[in-house]
Amino acid sequence: MSEDLLLHILTGEASDEEKEVFYKQLEQDKKQEELFMELKSLWLRTSIKNTKIDEDAEFNEIWWKVKKGRKKVLNTTLKVAFRYAAILIVVIGLSGAVGYFISQGNLENKYSQTQQFMATKGSVSVIELADGTKIWLNSDSKLSFRENHKKKERQATLIGEAYFQIAHREDFPFIVKTGKLIVRDLGTTFNIKAYPEDNFIETSLVEGEADILSNEGSRILSLTPGESALYLKEEKRMELRSLSSHVLSAWRDGKFVIRDERLEDIFNELSRWYGVEFKFENEALRDYRFTGNIKKTTTAQHVLKVLKAATDFDYKIIENVEKADVIILY
């Protein structure tokens, strides 16, 4: 990261060519991206305060990271620039500060900080993005989001399960990456289930339209409301089936709604919610299937009793203090 280029970016003096080079570098190096956000944060805090903070020491620490561990004396020009920004705010007052933030906003038309969201085990998180899009994150799920102005699209990456109500924009589409597939919004409400430990990725459409794409961007299929596309990872094939909307909303309403699912997949779901670990002593049990509705407010032991009554297995629980309890199925 060049000192001169960084200074031009922070002060708003960078040309279009310099901005193009700078933000392209950030896109290719996540560590540099994070460091830039630290520097920018320090710059902003120094610029809007008429107080002395230890910006020299803080900047030295960050700049040491930028230089990949090589100790370097603080660049005099940049240090002066930080102080000049603080003095400038005192002179021009609040209106100048507002103008400064607008200037910084214009600088970032081609660069948007990634936002991170998550739902811990046994919880559901609700997210509302600035564009009006609403997202429910299921237990043990993570979502990152950024606006890519260069590609003119809103980009989300999902690990886990999420229910999306997309605020549609014809000129700024919304895409969700799951590692193996990409879902592109065409005015849509849909559900994606893409946990790494599951052997499938499921995309279910409630209303509107959605395309499922390969990682290369080619269209695999288009969904219509009520359709669910099940991608089998190991077999690398897609199955299309019908699914009612109340099943999709069940996990948001505090229920396990199970429709002819394998026992292994059911226990993966229970593991994410209750924070326990399941082990199969009898491998044949993995492919047992079950259909039913179970409230999430009940205990894991009660769920096990319900499943045991409907299928042919028994279990024992090994309780642990410092790690998850283990339930062995036999």
C-alpha positions as CSV (number, residue, x, y, z in Angstrom):
1,M,0.0,0.0,0.0
2,S,1.7,3.2,-1.2
3,E,1.9,6.1,1.3
4,D,1.3,8.7,-1.4
5,L,-1.7,6.9,-2.9
6,L,-3.2,6.3,0.6
7,L,-2.8,10.0,1.4
8,H,-4.5,11.0,-1.8
9,I,-7.4,8.6,-1.1
10,L,-7.9,9.9,2.5
11,T,-7.7,13.6,1.6
12,G,-9.9,13.3,-1.5
13,E,-7.2,14.3,-3.9
14,A,-6.9,11.0,-5.7
15,S,-7.7,10.9,-9.4
16,D,-10.2,8.5,-11.0
17,E,-7.2,6.3,-12.1
18,E,-5.7,6.3,-8.6
19,K,-9.0,5.3,-7.1
20,E,-9.4,2.5,-9.6
21,V,-6.0,1.1,-8.8
22,F,-6.5,1.5,-5.0
23,Y,-9.9,-0.1,-4.7
24,K,-8.9,-3.0,-7.0
25,Q,-6.0,-3.7,-4.7
26,L,-8.4,-3.8,-1.7
27,E,-10.7,-6.2,-3.5
28,Q,-7.8,-8.6,-4.1
29,D,-6.4,-8.5,-0.5
30,K,-8.8,-8.8,2.4
31,K,-6.1,-7.9,5.0
32,Q,-5.3,-4.7,3.2
33,E,-9.0,-4.0,3.1
34,E,-9.3,-4.4,6.8
35,L,-6.2,-2.2,7.5
36,F,-7.6,0.5,5.2
37,M,-10.8,0.6,7.3
38,E,-8.8,1.0,10.5
39,L,-6.8,3.9,9.0
40,K,-9.9,5.5,7.6
41,S,-11.6,5.2,11.0
42,L,-8.6,6.8,12.7
43,W,-8.6,9.6,10.1
44,L,-12.3,10.3,10.6
45,R,-12.0,10.3,14.4
46,T,-9.0,12.7,14.2
47,S,-10.7,14.9,11.7
48,I,-13.9,15.6,13.6
49,K,-12.4,16.1,17.1
50,N,-11.0,19.3,18.5
51,T,-9.1,17.2,21.0
52,K,-5.7,15.7,21.2
53,I,-5.8,11.9,20.9
54,D,-2.7,9.6,20.7
55,E,-3.1,9.4,16.9
56,D,0.7,9.2,16.4
57,A,1.0,6.0,18.4
58,E,-2.1,4.5,17.0
59,F,-1.2,5.3,13.4
60,N,2.3,3.9,14.0
61,E,0.8,0.6,15.1
62,I,-1.5,0.3,12.1
63,W,1.1,1.4,9.7
64,W,3.5,-1.2,11.0
65,K,0.8,-3.8,10.0
66,V,0.5,-2.2,6.6
67,K,4.3,-2.6,6.1
68,K,4.0,-6.3,7.0
69,G,6.1,-6.1,10.2
70,R,8.8,-3.8,9.1
71,K,9.3,-1.0,11.6
72,K,9.0,2.4,9.9
73,V,9.2,6.0,11.2
74,L,5.8,7.7,10.7
75,N,5.6,9.4,7.4
76,T,5.8,13.1,8.2
77,T,3.5,14.2,5.5
78,L,0.7,11.9,6.6
79,K,1.2,12.9,10.2
80,V,0.8,16.5,9.3
81,A,-2.2,15.7,7.2
82,F,-3.9,14.2,10.3
83,R,-3.2,17.3,12.3
84,Y,-4.2,19.6,9.4
85,A,-7.6,17.8,9.2
86,A,-8.3,18.5,12.9
87,I,-7.3,22.2,12.5
88,L,-9.4,22.5,9.4
89,I,-12.5,21.3,11.3
90,V,-12.0,24.0,14.0
91,V,-11.7,26.7,11.3
92,I,-14.7,25.8,9.1
93,G,-17.0,24.4,11.7
94,L,-19.7,21.8,11.5
95,S,-20.7,22.5,7.9
96,G,-17.1,21.6,6.9
97,A,-17.4,18.3,8.8
98,V,-20.6,17.5,7.0
99,G,-18.9,18.3,3.7
100,Y,-16.0,16.1,4.6
101,F,-18.2,13.1,5.2
102,I,-20.0,13.7,1.9
103,S,-16.6,13.8,0.2
104,Q,-15.6,10.5,1.8
105,G,-19.0,9.0,0.7
106,N,-18.3,10.0,-2.9
107,L,-14.9,8.4,-2.7
108,E,-16.4,5.0,-1.9
109,N,-18.8,4.7,-4.9
110,K,-16.6,1.8,-6.0
111,Y,-15.9,0.4,-2.6
112,S,-18.3,-0.7,0.2
113,Q,-17.4,-2.2,3.5
114,T,-18.6,-5.7,4.1
115,Q,-21.2,-6.1,6.8
116,Q,-21.2,-9.3,8.9
117,F,-24.2,-10.9,10.6
118,M,-24.7,-14.1,12.5
119,A,-27.3,-16.1,14.6
120,T,-25.9,-18.2,17.4
121,K,-27.0,-21.7,18.3
122,G,-30.6,-21.8,19.5
123,S,-31.5,-18.4,18.1
124,V,-33.0,-16.6,15.1
125,S,-31.7,-13.2,14.1
126,V,-33.6,-10.6,12.0
127,I,-31.7,-8.2,9.8
128,E,-33.0,-5.2,7.9
129,L,-30.6,-3.7,5.4
130,A,-30.5,0.0,4.4
131,D,-32.3,-0.8,1.1
132,G,-35.3,-2.3,2.9
133,T,-34.4,-5.9,2.4
134,K,-35.4,-8.1,5.4
135,I,-33.5,-11.3,6.2
136,W,-34.1,-14.0,8.9
137,L,-31.0,-16.0,9.9
138,N,-31.5,-19.4,11.4
139,S,-29.5,-20.9,14.2
140,D,-25.7,-21.2,13.7
141,S,-25.8,-19.2,10.5
142,K,-23.6,-16.4,9.1
143,L,-24.2,-13.8,6.4
144,S,-21.9,-11.2,4.9
145,F,-23.2,-8.4,2.7
146,R,-21.7,-5.6,0.5
147,E,-22.8,-3.4,-2.3
148,N,-20.5,-3.8,-5.3
149,H,-21.0,-0.6,-7.3
150,K,-18.5,-1.7,-9.9
151,K,-20.6,-4.7,-10.9
152,K,-23.8,-2.9,-10.0
153,E,-25.1,-5.7,-7.7
154,R,-25.8,-6.3,-4.0
155,Q,-23.8,-9.4,-2.9
156,A,-24.5,-11.6,0.1
157,T,-22.6,-14.8,1.1
158,L,-24.5,-17.3,3.3
159,I,-23.3,-20.1,5.5
160,G,-26.3,-21.7,7.1
161,E,-30.0,-20.9,6.5
162,A,-31.7,-17.7,5.7
163,Y,-35.1,-16.4,4.6
164,F,-35.0,-13.4,2.3
165,Q,-37.5,-10.7,1.5
166,I,-35.7,-8.7,-1.1
167,A,-36.3,-5.1,-1.8
168,H,-36.1,-5.5,-5.6
169,R,-34.2,-3.0,-7.8
170,E,-34.0,-3.6,-11.5
171,D,-30.8,-1.7,-11.8
172,F,-29.1,-3.2,-8.8
173,P,-29.9,-7.0,-8.5
174,F,-29.4,-9.0,-5.3
175,I,-27.4,-12.2,-5.4
176,V,-26.6,-14.8,-2.7
177,K,-23.5,-17.0,-2.9
178,T,-23.6,-20.3,-1.1
179,G,-20.1,-21.7,-2.1
180,K,-21.5,-24.1,-4.7
181,L,-24.4,-22.1,-6.2
182,I,-25.5,-18.5,-6.7
183,V,-29.2,-17.4,-6.3
184,R,-30.2,-14.2,-8.2
185,D,-33.2,-12.2,-7.1
186,L,-35.8,-11.2,-9.7
187,G,-38.2,-9.6,-7.3
188,T,-38.3,-12.3,-4.7
189,T,-39.0,-13.9,-1.3
190,F,-37.1,-17.1,-0.9
191,N,-35.3,-19.5,1.6
192,I,-31.8,-20.9,1.2
193,K,-30.5,-23.7,3.4
194,A,-26.7,-24.2,2.9
195,Y,-25.0,-25.6,6.0
196,P,-21.5,-27.0,5.2
197,E,-22.1,-30.2,7.1
198,D,-25.3,-31.0,5.1
199,N,-25.0,-33.0,1.9
200,F,-27.4,-30.6,0.1
201,I,-28.1,-27.0,-0.7
202,E,-31.9,-26.2,-0.8
203,T,-33.4,-23.1,-2.5
204,S,-37.1,-22.6,-2.1
205,L,-39.1,-19.8,-3.7
206,V,-42.1,-18.3,-1.9
207,E,-43.0,-15.5,-4.3
208,G,-41.6,-13.6,-7.3
209,E,-38.8,-15.1,-9.4
210,A,-35.3,-16.4,-8.8
211,D,-32.6,-17.9,-10.9
212,I,-30.1,-20.5,-9.7
213,L,-26.7,-20.0,-11.3
214,S,-23.4,-21.9,-11.3
215,N,-20.3,-20.3,-9.7
216,E,-19.3,-19.3,-13.3
217,G,-22.6,-17.3,-13.6
218,S,-24.4,-19.6,-16.1
219,R,-28.1,-20.2,-15.4
220,I,-29.0,-23.7,-14.2
221,L,-32.7,-23.2,-13.7
222,S,-35.4,-20.6,-12.9
223,L,-37.8,-21.2,-9.9
224,T,-41.5,-20.4,-9.7
225,P,-43.4,-19.9,-6.4
226,G,-43.8,-23.1,-4.5
227,E,-40.8,-24.8,-6.1
228,S,-37.8,-26.0,-4.2
229,A,-34.5,-26.9,-5.8
230,L,-32.4,-29.5,-3.9
231,Y,-28.7,-29.6,-5.0
232,L,-27.0,-32.8,-3.9
233,K,-23.4,-32.0,-3.3
234,E,-21.8,-35.5,-3.7
235,E,-23.9,-36.5,-6.7
236,K,-23.6,-33.0,-8.3
237,R,-27.2,-33.1,-9.4
238,M,-30.4,-31.0,-8.9
239,E,-33.8,-32.2,-7.9
240,L,-36.9,-30.1,-8.2
241,R,-39.9,-30.5,-5.9
242,S,-43.0,-28.7,-4.6
243,L,-42.9,-27.2,-1.1
244,S,-45.6,-25.2,0.8
245,S,-44.8,-21.8,2.1
246,H,-45.8,-22.7,5.7
247,V,-43.0,-25.2,5.9
248,L,-40.5,-22.5,4.9
249,S,-41.7,-20.2,7.6
250,A,-41.8,-22.8,10.3
251,W,-38.3,-22.3,11.6
252,R,-39.0,-18.6,11.9
253,D,-42.1,-19.4,13.9
254,G,-40.3,-21.6,16.4
255,K,-41.0,-25.1,14.9
256,F,-39.2,-28.0,13.4
257,V,-41.4,-29.0,10.5
258,I,-40.0,-32.3,9.1
259,R,-41.2,-33.7,5.8
260,D,-39.9,-37.2,5.0
261,E,-36.3,-36.3,6.0
262,R,-33.4,-38.5,6.8
263,L,-32.6,-39.0,10.5
264,E,-29.0,-37.8,9.9
265,D,-30.3,-34.5,8.5
266,I,-32.8,-34.1,11.3
267,F,-30.1,-34.6,13.9
268,N,-27.9,-32.0,12.1
269,E,-30.7,-29.6,12.6
270,L,-31.2,-30.5,16.2
271,S,-27.4,-30.2,16.8
272,R,-27.4,-26.6,15.4
273,W,-30.3,-25.6,17.6
274,Y,-29.5,-27.3,20.9
275,G,-25.7,-27.2,20.7
276,V,-25.3,-31.0,21.2
277,E,-23.4,-33.5,19.2
278,F,-24.9,-36.7,17.7
279,K,-23.0,-39.9,16.9
280,F,-24.3,-43.0,15.1
281,E,-23.2,-46.4,16.4
282,N,-25.6,-48.0,14.0
283,E,-24.9,-46.5,10.5
284,A,-28.2,-47.8,9.1
285,L,-30.0,-45.3,11.3
286,R,-28.8,-42.4,9.2
287,D,-31.2,-43.1,6.4
288,Y,-34.3,-43.6,8.5
289,R,-37.0,-41.1,7.6
290,F,-39.4,-39.1,9.7
291,T,-42.4,-36.7,9.2
292,G,-43.8,-34.5,11.9
293,N,-44.0,-31.1,13.6
294,I,-42.0,-30.4,16.8
295,K,-41.9,-27.1,18.8
296,K,-38.4,-25.6,19.3
297,T,-39.4,-24.5,22.8
298,T,-39.3,-28.2,24.0
299,T,-36.1,-29.9,25.3
300,A,-33.7,-32.0,23.2
301,Q,-34.6,-35.0,25.3
302,H,-38.3,-34.6,24.5
303,V,-37.5,-34.4,20.8
304,L,-35.5,-37.6,21.1
305,K,-38.4,-39.3,22.8
306,V,-40.8,-38.3,19.9
307,L,-38.4,-39.5,17.3
308,K,-37.7,-42.7,19.2
309,A,-41.4,-43.5,19.4
310,A,-41.7,-43.1,15.6
311,T,-38.5,-44.9,14.6
312,D,-36.5,-47.9,15.7
313,F,-33.5,-46.6,17.7
314,D,-32.3,-46.0,21.3
315,Y,-29.9,-43.5,22.7
316,K,-27.6,-42.6,25.6
317,I,-26.5,-39.1,26.6
318,I,-22.9,-38.3,27.7
319,E,-22.9,-35.0,29.6
320,N,-19.9,-32.7,29.4
321,V,-19.0,-29.6,31.4
322,E,-16.6,-27.8,29.1
323,K,-17.9,-28.9,25.7
324,A,-21.1,-30.1,24.0
325,D,-23.0,-33.0,25.4
326,V,-22.8,-36.1,23.1
327,I,-25.9,-38.2,22.2
328,I,-25.0,-41.7,20.9
329,L,-27.7,-43.4,18.8
330,Y,-27.8,-47.2,18.5
